[in-house]
């Protein structure tokens, strides 16, 4: 049995670059063969004026490992996304479980919609870590016992918690990714500040870094416009 406090994000396939944005925008009035000397200015113009379709002519596929509860939030993003997730109907899940790292805030103060998260004290951390391990070990033992008794995987999985790790491939274009990042990152420079679940923000931050390597001008234009997706 293994306990993790991190997530894995890898860019496994990419057909994405800034040049593709420029070509898609200029074909409307200049045809296919267009120069890109002024790409940065054009991309900023498109972003600033909410001309979003040129940012859709690209594709990135990410491989992600995270707790199941992260994917339940992730799958709320449907426009411009495709998903294929590991299936506990067809395979036995590995005993890998999430326990927050000590840097994660674990105590909620205030009401839903207006609360803030604060760090817990030592006793609270001992409860989180100790009871999480106890629960995970017992639930996985019941899971394996059901499988040993010949119970179908799709039934046996019902005893597993959402803190168990799963994996998926997620494919998107830059426009759909920017809409995701606007909601799933906590950035003080954003025009519309968001306070996402910390664990999905951990995924989003790694995705943004990988995307920025592929499309640096587009990523910078997104930041220039205070992280408002076009």
MARLUMVO-113856 format. One line per 4 residues: number of its first residue (from 1); their letters; for each residue x, y, z of N, C-alpha, C. Coordinates in steps of 0.02 Angstrom, whole numbers, m for minus. Each point is the difference from the previous one (the first is absolute). Layout:
<nodes>
NUM = a = X,Y,Z,X,Y,Z,X,Y,Z  ...
</nodes>
This chain:
<nodes>
1 = xxxx = 42,m59,0,m42,59,0,44,62,0  m21,49,m39,41,60,m7,m43,62,10  28,50,34,m35,63,12,38,56,m36  m38,43,m34,29,55,m37,m33,66,20
5 = xxxx = 36,54,m9,m28,67,11,8,43,m63  19,m32,m56,13,36,m62,m45,m25,m56  6,30,m58,m35,m22,m61,51,m5,m56  m17,m37,m52,44,m7,m58,m35,29,m61
9 = xxxx = 35,42,m37,m26,28,m63,55,m4,m52  m14,m31,m57,47,m5,m55,m34,20,m65  35,37,m41,m25,15,m67,25,m55,m46  m45,m44,m22,21,m58,m38,m5,11,m76
13 = xxxx = m38,50,m21,m8,13,m72,m21,72,m9  30,34,m48,m17,70,m11,2,18,m74  m53,32,m22,m3,33,m66,m21,72,15  43,35,35,m17,67,23,60,46,m3
17 = xxxx = m9,59,m32,51,51,1,m32,67,m15  36,53,11,m27,67,m12,m12,14,m74  41,m30,m42,m7,10,m72,m69,m23,m25  m25,m54,30,m65,m24,m20,m56,50,15
21 = xxxx = 7,37,54,m49,53,17,2,54,m53  60,21,m18,9,53,m50,m29,m21,m67  16,m60,m23,m26,m24,m64,m75,m3,m1  m30,m25,54,m73,m6,3,m33,68,m2
25 = xxxx = 31,50,32,m29,67,0,6,34,m68  58,m7,m32,13,38,m61,m31,m31,m63  m17,m64,4,m30,m31,m60,m65,34,m19  m32,33,48,m63,34,m13,7,55,m52
29 = xxxx = 59,32,m1,7,58,m44,64,1,m41  46,m47,12,62,0,m39,14,m66,m34  m41,m51,12,13,m65,m30,47,m42,41  22,m55,m28,39,m50,37,70,23,16
33 = xxxx = 35,28,m48,71,17,9,6,70,30  8,3,65,2,65,34,63,6,42  31,58,1,60,10,42,m19,2,73  49,m14,44,m15,m1,72,47,47,38
37 = xxxx = 28,50,m33,47,45,33,m33,38,56  m64,12,m5,m35,38,51,m47,m46,40  22,m61,12,m42,m50,33,m20,22,70  47,27,38,m15,19,69,m55,53,3
41 = xxxx = 5,51,m42,m51,52,m1,m68,m26,m20  m2,m45,m50,m63,m27,m23,m32,m44,54  40,m42,32,m26,m43,52,m28,41,58  34,53,18,m25,43,53,m65,36,m21
45 = xxxx = m4,19,m64,m61,30,m26,m58,m49,5  12,m61,m22,m53,m51,2,m24,m12,72  48,m6,45,m18,m13,69,m38,59,31  24,59,m13,m30,61,29,m71,10,m25
49 = xxxx = m13,m17,m63,m66,13,m29,m44,m61,m2  20,m52,35,m41,m61,8,m15,m35,m66  48,1,m46,m6,m39,m62,28,m69,16  m43,m45,22,24,m62,29,13,m58,m47
53 = xxxx = m33,m2,m59,5,m60,m42,71,m15,m24  44,49,m14,68,m18,m22,39,m40,53  m21,3,62,35,m38,53,m24,m72,5  m47,m19,m43,m27,m68,1,35,m46,m49
57 = xxxx = 42,25,m44,30,m40,m53,66,m32,23  m4,m37,53,58,m34,29,m26,m54,46  46,m42,23,m21,m56,43,58,m19,46  m18,m13,63,49,m25,49,m32,m57,39
61 = xxxx = 37,m54,9,m23,m58,39,45,m7,62  m32,2,58,35,m6,63,m15,m68,33  50,m29,31,m10,m58,43,2,25,72  m51,m18,39,m7,26,68,m13,m56,49
65 = xxxx = 35,1,56,m13,m44,56,m19,44,59  m58,m14,30,m25,41,55,m54,m40,37  m18,22,60,m56,m34,35,m65,7,m40  m44,m49,8,m62,m1,m38,m41,63,12
69 = xxxx = 2,28,61,m41,60,12,22,59,m43  63,1,m21,23,52,m46,m32,m8,m68  m5,m61,m24,m30,m12,m65,m74,17,m1  m33,m9,56,m72,17,2,m11,74,m11
73 = xxxx = 47,41,23,m4,72,m15,23,15,m70  53,m35,m22,28,11,m66,m52,m12,m54  m41,m51,8,m47,m20,m53,m58,49,m7  m3,51,43,m49,53,m10,18,43,m60
77 = xxxx = 63,m3,m22,22,37,m58,m11,m44,m61  m50,17,m41,m22,m44,m54,11,30,m70  m2,66,m5,6,31,m66,73,1,m22  14,m35,m54,68,m3,m26,45,m50,36
81 = xxxx = m29,m46,38,39,m50,37,m22,m70,m19  48,m47,0,m14,m71,m7,38,m37,55  m32,m51,29,29,m36,56,m4,m75,m11  50,m35,22,m2,m73,9,35,m16,66
85 = xxxx = m40,m25,47,26,m13,67,6,m75,13  49,m17,40,9,m69,24,m67,m25,28  m18,m62,m15,m65,m27,20,7,m55,52  m30,11,58,0,m51,52,m50,m55,m14
89 = xxxx = m38,6,m54,m43,m56,m21,41,m56,m31  56,19,m31,37,m48,m40,69,m17,28  24,37,49,66,m14,28,m1,11,75  45,m34,34,7,9,72,40,63,13
93 = xxxx = m27,45,40,36,62,15,57,m14,48  55,35,m10,58,m7,43,m12,37,66  30,m23,55,m10,32,65,43,62,9  m18,52,m37,35,64,4,m51,52,21
97 = xxxx = 14,35,56,m50,44,30,29,69,15  m45,48,1,20,70,11,m6,20,74  54,28,26,0,33,65,31,69,m10  m33,54,19,28,66,m14,69,11,31
101 = xxxx = 41,38,m35,64,20,28,m10,54,52  48,10,42,m7,47,56,m8,72,m23  17,15,m62,m9,69,m24,m73,15,m18  m41,m52,m4,m70,9,m19,m41,23,61
105 = xxxx = m41,51,m9,m42,24,54,m60,m47,9  m17,m17,62,m49,m53,11,m60,21,43  m3,62,24,m55,22,43,m38,56,m35  m66,m8,m4,m43,49,m33,m30,47,52
109 = xxxx = 4,65,m14,m29,50,44,m49,42,m41  m62,4,23,m51,38,m36,m49,m46,m34  m50,30,m33,m53,m37,m32,17,m16,m73  m37,m47,m28,10,m19,m70,m5,61,m45
113 = xxxx = 48,8,m44,1,56,m47,41,59,24  10,5,66,38,57,28,53,m23,50  14,m64,2,47,m25,49,72,9,m22  45,m5,48,71,m1,m13,29,m64,30
117 = xxxx = 55,m22,m27,35,m59,25,61,21,39  10,m32,58,58,16,41,36,m65,18  63,7,21,40,m58,18,m27,m31,65  4,m65,4,m21,m34,61,56,m4,51
121 = xxxx = m19,m16,62,51,m9,51,25,m73,m1  48,m16,42,31,m65,m2,m51,m56,14  m45,11,47,m50,m51,16,m46,m13,m59  m20,52,m34,m44,m8,m58,37,m38,m56
125 = xxxx = 64,15,m9,38,m36,m51,7,m74,18  8,m14,63,5,m70,20,m65,m37,m15  m57,34,9,m64,m31,m17,m5,m12,m75  18,50,m40,m5,m7,m72,43,m57,m25
129 = xxxx = 62,m1,21,47,m51,m24,m16,m69,28  m12,m4,65,m12,m65,31,m66,m32,m21  m53,38,0,m66,m28,m18,m4,m13,m75  34,41,m40,0,m13,m73,34,m67,m14
133 = xxxx = 58,m11,30,36,m63,m11,m42,m59,24  m31,7,57,m41,m54,28,m58,m16,m48  m34,52,m23,m57,m9,m45,21,m32,m66  55,25,m28,24,m27,m64,19,m74,6
137 = xxxx = 36,m17,53,22,m69,8,m60,m47,8  m50,21,38,m58,m43,11,m43,m5,m62  m10,55,m36,m42,m3,m60,33,m43,m54  66,6,m7,34,m40,m51,0,m74,19
141 = xxxx = 4,m15,65,m4,m69,22,m68,m29,m16  m53,38,10,m68,m24,m17,m7,m9,m76  30,46,m37,m2,m4,m73,33,m65,m24  59,m15,24,34,m61,m22,m37,m62,25
145 = xxxx = m30,4,58,m38,m58,26,m59,m15,m46  m35,52,m21,m57,m10,m46,23,m31,m66  56,24,m26,27,m29,m62,18,m73,9  30,m16,57,19,m70,15,m61,m45,5
149 = xxxx = m57,29,20,m62,m39,6,m38,m5,m67  31,25,m53,m30,m6,m66,m48,56,m18  m2,54,39,m44,56,m15,28,40,m58  m43,20,m45,22,38,m59,35,65,20
153 = xxxx = 50,19,m38,37,61,14,m46,61,3  m50,3,m44,m45,58,m1,m43,5,62  m6,m55,37,m37,0,64,49,11,58  56,m35,m1,49,4,54,27,71,8
157 = xxxx = 5,37,m53,28,68,3,m42,47,42  m62,m18,14,m45,45,37,26,16,70  43,m42,28,24,13,68,61,46,0  26,18,m58,61,41,m3,m17,74,8
161 = xxxx = 43,38,33,m11,72,8,24,40,m61  m22,62,m4,20,42,m57,71,26,7  33,m16,55,70,18,8,48,m47,m34  m26,m55,m31,44,m45,m37,19,32,m66
165 = xxxx = 60,m13,m23,24,30,m63,m29,m35,m60  m13,40,m51,m19,m25,m66,44,34,m51  m9,m17,m63,39,32,m53,m45,11,m60  18,50,m41,m40,13,m60,42,37,m51
169 = xxxx = m23,m4,m62,23,44,m53,m52,54,m10  23,62,m4,m44,57,m11,26,40,m59  m42,10,m50,19,36,m61,m41,63,m6  34,55,m17,m34,64,m6,36,44,m51
173 = xxxx = m30,58,m15,34,51,m38,16,58,47  37,49,m25,23,55,43,m58,41,28  m53,9,m39,m56,39,25,m34,m34,58  m12,m66,m7,m33,m36,55,47,m4,61
177 = xxxx = 65,m5,m12,47,m2,56,0,66,37  m2,56,m36,m1,65,34,m62,8,43  m58,m24,m25,m61,3,41,8,m41,63  33,m58,m6,14,m42,58,47,35,49
181 = xxxx = 54,28,m26,49,33,43,m29,61,36  m45,35,m32,m30,59,31,m38,m18,64  m28,m60,1,m39,m23,58,40,m42,49  50,m35,m23,33,m51,41,69,19,24
185 = xxxx = 17,64,m6,62,25,30,m16,59,45  41,9,50,m8,55,48,55,51,m15  m17,51,m39,50,50,m21,m26,69,19  37,37,42,m23,66,22,m7,51,m56
189 = xxxx = 32,m13,m58,m5,48,m55,m62,m10,m42  m39,m52,12,m58,m16,m42,m55,52,8  m33,16,m56,m55,47,1,m58,m26,42  m9,m66,m2,m53,m32,39,32,m53,45
193 = xxxx = 22,20,59,37,m47,44,m40,m62,14  34,m57,0,m32,m64,15,37,m33,57  m37,m36,41,30,m37,56,m15,m74,m10  36,m32,m45,m15,m70,m17,22,m47,55
197 = xxxx = m27,m61,m3,26,m53,43,74,m7,m12  38,m4,54,73,0,m7,25,m56,m44  m30,m58,4,26,m58,m37,m10,8,m76  m56,30,m21,m8,10,m72,45,58,m23
201 = xxxx = 13,48,44,47,53,m18,70,m28,m10  19,m51,38,65,m32,m9,6,m29,m71  m54,m28,m25,m1,m26,m69,4,58,m49  m42,51,10,m4,56,m46,66,36,m7
205 = xxxx = 35,9,56,64,36,m3,51,m36,m43  2,m67,5,47,m37,m41,m21,2,m74  m65,m4,m13,m24,5,m69,19,68,m30  m8,53,39,17,66,m26,74,5,m17
209 = xxxx = 43,m27,42,72,2,m15,16,m37,m65  m30,m58,m11,12,m38,m60,m27,35,m62  m59,30,7,m31,38,m55,42,60,m19  26,35,51,41,60,m12,61,m16,m41
213 = xxxx = 29,m60,9,57,m20,m40,m19,m8,m74  m62,m21,m13,m22,m11,m69,m23,65,m33  m32,44,38,m31,60,m28,17,61,43  62,20,2,20,53,47,m33,68,m13
217 = xxxx = m11,18,m63,m32,64,m15,m74,0,21  m33,m56,m12,m70,m6,20,m7,0,76  44,m36,33,m3,m2,73,13,69,30  46,38,m29,14,67,26,m58,47,m14
221 = xxxx = m32,m7,m58,m59,41,m15,m57,m14,49  m8,m63,17,m50,m19,50,14,34,67  63,2,20,19,35,62,m10,75,m7  17,27,m59,m8,72,m11,m72,22,8
225 = xxxx = m47,m42,m19,m71,14,6,m28,m24,66  44,m8,49,m19,m17,69,m39,m65,2  23,m47,m41,m23,m70,2,m75,m7,m15  m24,41,m47,m68,m6,m26,4,m37,m66
229 = xx = m32,m58,m5,2,m40,m61,m39,35,m56  25,m4,m62,m35,35,m56,m64,m37,m20
</nodes>
